[in-house]
Amino acid sequence: MTHWDVHHLPRADGKTFLVTGGNAGIGYFAAEQLTGTGATVLLGSRDATKADAAMASIRSRVPDAKLGHLRLDLSGLSSIKSSVDSLEIGRLDAVVCNAGVLLEDQPRRETTEGHELTFATNHLGHFVLVHHLMPLLAAADAGRVVTTGSFVGKSAELDLDDLQSKRDYQPKRTYARSKLAQMLFAFELDRRLRAAGSSVLSVVDHPGGALDSLTPSRPVHPAPGGRKFPAGLLLQGKEAGAWPAVRAALDPAVRGGEMYGPRVFGLRGEPRREPVRGKLADTELAARVWAASVGLTGVEVTR
């Protein structure tokens, strides 16, 4: 593995990246870090006010930042094509599929299209988004789809007969299942891209244990109070949680089908390549998730 310094990123002048959920949390810090490389970074967010606040925050640290906002509602699958069509760019070097929701302590909710909200936002929306972005990604020299999974997704159990969690809905379990589906999709996507001879790569990352209480202060993320010990020994903040996604988007040594996560037990530290094993390496399961996603969305992600 090549040496990777999270504090001295390679220049990416002339490149364009899209970060979904780039107005807050890990997505915000991924956007801030990518902007510091000289690249143009588009924040995918359904809320223009929050996107403007995030861009102002980034510019307070990167005065010459090249930023834009793509209005994007991943829970509304039928709206995604028009959002992508509004992009006035000829190519896209990478999309970081980061946006996600976890509806703690809330009853099961559905989108206007009848999909369970967490699964629709975290997985199905990104599935449709990548489908519509593929021509722009293919126009880049080596476009990348970077999918942000989750540590909890590794141990989740998918019920392929109930991907919409209509039976025994539990918010945290539904979240974990949606992240597992995302990661399986990303690995299957890379297999299909390689088979098609595409130059586009699909890479997975996960942030480890990224807590608000350990996250550095920003105008969009005020410094939290409270003690940081002992959580800081095992976990990290959301700035560090963005490091694997940023490496997956930038590092020229990255290859399709790889996964990047924190160095220390997969929970904290600088990003490194991790082995892909267990359910994540189950090609049959991934193909079934792909087929189910096509059935639920009506789109097929192609080269």
VOTIMAR-986192 format. One line per field, with one value per residue (C-alpha): x, y, z; residue in three letters; residue number from 1. Coordinates in pm, 1 decimal. Layout:
<rs>
c1 X ...
c2 Y ...
c3 Z ...
aa ALA ...
i NUM ...
</rs>
This chain:
<rs>
c1 0.0 119.0 162.0 -145.8 -136.8 -483.2 -339.5 -157.9 -393.6 -290.7 -403.7 -715.9 -738.5 -982.2 -1170.2 -1533.6 -1680.9 -2037.9 -2096.8 -2449.4 -2550.7 -2262.2 -2426.5 -2377.9 -2195.0 -1943.4 -2056.5 -1974.6 -1622.0 -1565.1 -1667.2 -1443.3 -1143.0 -1201.7 -1242.8 -897.9 -744.5 -850.3 -1134.6 -1486.5 -1718.0 -2094.2 -2302.8 -2601.6 -2873.5 -3248.4 -3226.5 -3074.8 -3046.0 -2843.5 -2628.3 -2556.7 -2458.8 -2226.9 -2063.0 -2010.6 -1854.5 -1617.7 -1519.1 -1429.7 -1154.3 -1085.0 -1128.0 -1079.7 -1316.0 -1493.2 -1837.2 -2185.7 -2519.2 -2718.3 -3073.5 -3116.3 -3386.3 -3282.5 -3611.3 -3799.4 -3677.5 -3874.1 -3707.5 -3348.7 -3325.3 -3427.0 -3168.3 -2893.2 -3017.0 -2967.4 -2593.4 -2403.9 -2088.7 -1936.3 -1795.2 -1791.2 -1473.5 -1642.4 -1967.8 -1947.3 -2272.5 -2275.3 -2622.3 -2823.7 -3094.8 -3147.8 -3496.5 -3444.5 -3750.4 -3991.9 -4254.2 -4206.0 -4254.6 -4296.9 -4206.6 -4472.3 -4375.6 -4451.1 -4096.4 -3978.7 -3802.4 -3465.4 -3412.6 -3526.7 -3298.0 -2987.9 -2992.6 -3257.5 -3195.1 -2824.9 -2897.8 -3107.5 -2860.5 -2566.3 -2774.2 -2834.1 -2476.6 -2306.1 -2262.8 -2088.6 -1870.1 -1779.4 -1677.2 -1404.8 -1063.0 -1132.6 -1462.5 -1538.5 -1847.9 -1758.2 -2022.6 -2015.1 -2129.3 -2127.8 -1949.1 -2290.2 -2383.3 -2112.9 -2303.1 -2656.8 -2883.5 -3082.0 -3431.0 -3464.5 -3835.3 -3880.0 -3632.1 -3893.1 -3918.3 -4293.7 -4264.0 -4129.5 -3981.7 -3690.8 -3518.9 -3158.7 -3191.2 -3350.7 -3063.3 -2801.6 -2977.8 -2988.9 -2614.0 -2542.5 -2753.8 -2554.1 -2222.1 -2338.6 -2462.8 -2125.7 -1930.3 -2172.2 -2149.0 -1772.9 -1799.7 -2041.2 -1827.1 -1519.2 -1713.4 -1826.3 -1472.5 -1567.4 -1311.6 -1540.9 -1448.9 -1679.4 -1521.7 -1663.7 -1569.9 -1700.2 -1629.9 -1585.4 -1723.7 -1779.2 -1942.9 -2074.5 -1910.5 -1563.0 -1617.8 -1426.5 -1631.8 -1754.6 -2020.3 -2255.1 -2139.5 -2085.2 -1840.9 -2027.0 -2000.2 -1938.9 -1645.8 -1471.2 -1303.9 -1310.7 -1495.0 -1197.7 -981.9 -1190.8 -1390.6 -1341.0 -1520.7 -1686.8 -1391.2 -1182.7 -1484.1 -1464.7 -1104.4 -1182.9 -1428.6 -1179.0 -904.1 -1139.8 -1215.8 -860.4 -592.0 -456.6 -362.0 -726.0 -873.0 -1231.6 -1396.1 -1181.2 -1301.6 -1144.7 -1200.5 -1019.9 -692.2 -757.7 -1002.0 -1205.3 -1323.6 -1076.4 -755.1 -617.7 -783.3 -652.1 -768.2 -968.2 -1031.0 -1371.4 -1513.0 -1820.8 -2152.1 -1975.1 -1798.3 -2119.4 -2161.8 -2491.7 -2642.0 -2516.5 -2669.9 -3004.0 -2992.9 -2916.5 -3211.7 -3442.2 -3322.7 -3396.6 -3743.4 -3811.9 -3675.0 -3736.2 -3381.4 -3077.4 -2736.6 -2536.2 -2205.6
c2 0.0 350.1 598.3 813.3 1136.0 1259.5 1604.5 1640.7 1527.2 1514.4 1800.0 1741.6 2065.9 2040.8 1747.2 1752.9 1554.2 1516.2 1437.0 1336.7 1464.4 1709.3 1972.0 1794.4 1522.8 1301.5 1429.4 1785.9 1692.4 1486.7 1791.5 2021.9 1793.6 1739.2 2113.5 2168.4 1975.9 2237.8 2026.3 2152.2 1993.1 1974.6 1927.2 1702.6 1823.8 1873.0 2183.4 2487.6 2683.0 2409.0 2370.9 2745.2 2731.2 2438.7 2616.8 2928.6 2712.8 2547.7 2885.8 3007.9 2743.3 2720.3 3076.8 2981.6 2685.6 2583.2 2476.9 2419.9 2281.2 2007.1 1992.8 1624.4 1434.8 1070.7 964.7 1083.7 841.6 1001.5 1339.6 1218.2 1220.4 1586.7 1672.8 1502.0 1661.2 2002.8 1944.4 2170.1 1960.1 1739.4 1478.5 1372.7 1232.0 1076.0 1059.5 993.5 817.0 928.9 1059.8 850.1 865.1 678.4 737.2 650.3 614.3 674.7 452.5 308.9 571.1 546.0 782.1 920.3 638.6 374.5 276.3 248.2 579.5 459.9 193.9 430.9 715.9 515.8 252.5 285.8 657.7 601.4 307.4 536.1 825.3 616.2 494.8 851.3 966.3 685.8 876.6 1161.1 917.8 729.6 1060.7 1108.9 947.8 709.3 793.2 650.6 553.3 571.0 414.4 491.5 186.5 130.1 -80.7 -204.7 -305.1 -573.5 -778.5 -709.0 -983.9 -908.8 -1046.7 -1047.4 -1115.4 -804.9 -540.2 -273.4 -384.2 -431.6 -704.3 -620.9 -280.2 -172.0 157.5 60.0 -279.9 -127.0 122.8 -154.1 -355.2 -54.1 -0.6 -367.7 -342.7 -36.4 -212.7 -525.7 -307.1 -132.3 -457.1 -599.5 -273.8 -307.0 -666.2 -556.2 -257.8 -480.2 -730.7 -448.3 -315.0 17.7 265.3 352.9 204.2 121.1 142.0 100.7 292.7 309.2 567.1 335.3 480.2 850.0 1046.5 1403.2 1439.9 1388.5 1604.9 1934.2 2252.6 2412.5 2681.0 2401.5 2178.1 2365.0 2214.4 1968.8 1979.0 1687.4 1459.4 1289.5 1019.9 720.9 722.4 893.3 587.9 364.8 597.0 923.3 1229.7 1284.0 1471.0 1154.2 948.4 1116.0 1009.3 667.7 820.4 1089.4 833.6 617.5 918.2 1050.1 785.6 680.2 341.8 254.4 -26.1 -117.5 -359.4 -250.6 -130.8 134.7 193.4 318.7 148.8 65.3 -227.3 -68.3 193.5 480.8 605.6 672.7 495.2 166.6 -103.6 -373.8 -732.4 -796.9 -1108.4 -1268.8 -1141.9 -861.7 -1121.5 -1317.1 -1266.8 -1455.5 -1237.6 -923.6 -1031.9 -1093.0 -750.0 -599.9 -777.3 -670.2 -310.1 -314.8 -445.4 -177.7 117.2 21.6 117.5 -92.3 59.4 16.1 127.6
c3 0.0 -77.1 206.7 255.4 456.5 550.2 621.3 287.4 14.9 -352.1 -572.8 -779.5 -976.5 -1264.4 -1116.8 -1010.4 -722.2 -601.2 -232.5 -138.0 203.1 176.7 394.8 730.0 920.2 745.0 404.8 507.1 614.2 299.1 94.1 297.7 253.8 -117.6 -172.4 -22.0 -312.5 -567.3 -704.7 -768.2 -512.0 -552.6 -240.9 -300.0 -64.2 -79.3 143.3 -30.6 295.3 461.5 150.0 148.9 516.5 450.0 156.0 368.4 638.8 389.9 244.7 593.4 589.8 213.7 83.3 -283.8 -262.5 -582.6 -467.0 -599.4 -486.2 -655.0 -526.8 -459.1 -273.3 -262.7 -106.5 -416.4 -681.2 -962.6 -899.9 -929.3 -1309.4 -1331.8 -1065.3 -1264.8 -1587.2 -1424.1 -1388.5 -1626.4 -1642.5 -1908.1 -1675.8 -1310.4 -1158.7 -856.4 -669.3 -295.8 -206.0 154.2 241.8 482.5 746.0 1071.8 1209.4 1574.9 1798.9 1513.0 1354.5 1007.9 736.4 361.9 81.4 -151.1 -388.5 -126.7 -26.5 334.1 396.8 533.0 266.7 -7.1 98.1 185.1 -87.4 -357.1 -408.5 -460.5 -691.9 -912.6 -882.0 -1001.7 -1296.3 -1411.9 -1338.6 -1528.0 -1858.0 -1671.5 -1475.4 -1794.1 -1955.8 -1691.1 -1733.9 -1444.9 -1280.3 -937.6 -745.7 -375.9 -155.0 215.5 406.1 778.5 1036.6 1156.3 804.7 806.9 1065.8 941.2 811.8 497.2 452.7 76.4 110.8 325.4 211.0 288.8 655.6 647.6 911.5 1257.6 1169.7 1393.5 1301.6 1378.4 1215.7 907.2 889.7 915.3 645.0 414.0 455.5 386.9 72.1 -33.0 11.0 -170.2 -455.8 -476.6 -499.8 -757.1 -952.8 -979.8 -1100.6 -1371.1 -1469.3 -1501.8 -1712.0 -1940.5 -1980.4 -1821.2 -1692.2 -1398.4 -1059.4 -770.2 -423.0 -71.8 240.6 594.9 866.8 1164.9 1486.4 1413.2 1693.5 1712.3 2054.0 1902.4 1594.5 1559.8 1562.5 1241.3 1181.3 1072.2 1355.9 1686.1 1933.1 2157.2 2532.2 2763.1 2829.2 2538.8 2746.7 2715.0 2378.7 2215.3 2282.3 2057.3 1832.7 1643.8 1514.5 1180.9 1033.3 1069.9 966.9 625.9 565.6 409.6 160.5 64.2 10.6 -195.0 -415.2 -453.6 -410.4 -753.0 -603.1 -527.0 -735.7 -804.4 -563.9 -269.7 70.2 292.7 662.5 975.3 1063.7 1432.0 1455.8 1176.6 1425.9 1429.2 1274.1 928.8 634.9 502.0 265.8 440.6 332.4 175.1 334.3 485.3 351.8 166.0 -48.4 -118.5 -492.8 -505.1 -232.4 -406.4 -736.9 -564.6 -398.6 -740.7 -901.4 -618.8 -653.5 -1025.6 -949.9 -689.4 -889.8 -1250.7 -1351.3 -1439.1 -1367.4 -1685.8 -1824.9
aa MET THR HIS TRP ASP VAL HIS HIS LEU PRO ARG ALA ASP GLY LYS THR PHE LEU VAL THR GLY GLY ASN ALA GLY ILE GLY TYR PHE ALA ALA GLU GLN LEU THR GLY THR GLY ALA THR VAL LEU LEU GLY SER ARG ASP ALA THR LYS ALA ASP ALA ALA MET ALA SER ILE ARG SER ARG VAL PRO ASP ALA LYS LEU GLY HIS LEU ARG LEU ASP LEU SER GLY LEU SER SER ILE LYS SER SER VAL ASP SER LEU GLU ILE GLY ARG LEU ASP ALA VAL VAL CYS ASN ALA GLY VAL LEU LEU GLU ASP GLN PRO ARG ARG GLU THR THR GLU GLY HIS GLU LEU THR PHE ALA THR ASN HIS LEU GLY HIS PHE VAL LEU VAL HIS HIS LEU MET PRO LEU LEU ALA ALA ALA ASP ALA GLY ARG VAL VAL THR THR GLY SER PHE VAL GLY LYS SER ALA GLU LEU ASP LEU ASP ASP LEU GLN SER LYS ARG ASP TYR GLN PRO LYS ARG THR TYR ALA ARG SER LYS LEU ALA GLN MET LEU PHE ALA PHE GLU LEU ASP ARG ARG LEU ARG ALA ALA GLY SER SER VAL LEU SER VAL VAL ASP HIS PRO GLY GLY ALA LEU ASP SER LEU THR PRO SER ARG PRO VAL HIS PRO ALA PRO GLY GLY ARG LYS PHE PRO ALA GLY LEU LEU LEU GLN GLY LYS GLU ALA GLY ALA TRP PRO ALA VAL ARG ALA ALA LEU ASP PRO ALA VAL ARG GLY GLY GLU MET TYR GLY PRO ARG VAL PHE GLY LEU ARG GLY GLU PRO ARG ARG GLU PRO VAL ARG GLY LYS LEU ALA ASP THR GLU LEU ALA ALA ARG VAL TRP ALA ALA SER VAL GLY LEU THR GLY VAL GLU VAL THR ARG
i 1 2 3 4 5 6 7 8 9 10 11 12 13 14 15 16 17 18 19 20 21 22 23 24 25 26 27 28 29 30 31 32 33 34 35 36 37 38 39 40 41 42 43 44 45 46 47 48 49 50 51 52 53 54 55 56 57 58 59 60 61 62 63 64 65 66 67 68 69 70 71 72 73 74 75 76 77 78 79 80 81 82 83 84 85 86 87 88 89 90 91 92 93 94 95 96 97 98 99 100 101 102 103 104 105 106 107 108 109 110 111 112 113 114 115 116 117 118 119 120 121 122 123 124 125 126 127 128 129 130 131 132 133 134 135 136 137 138 139 140 141 142 143 144 145 146 147 148 149 150 151 152 153 154 155 156 157 158 159 160 161 162 163 164 165 166 167 168 169 170 171 172 173 174 175 176 177 178 179 180 181 182 183 184 185 186 187 188 189 190 191 192 193 194 195 196 197 198 199 200 201 202 203 204 205 206 207 208 209 210 211 212 213 214 215 216 217 218 219 220 221 222 223 224 225 226 227 228 229 230 231 232 233 234 235 236 237 238 239 240 241 242 243 244 245 246 247 248 249 250 251 252 253 254 255 256 257 258 259 260 261 262 263 264 265 266 267 268 269 270 271 272 273 274 275 276 277 278 279 280 281 282 283 284 285 286 287 288 289 290 291 292 293 294 295 296 297 298 299 300 301 302 303
</rs>
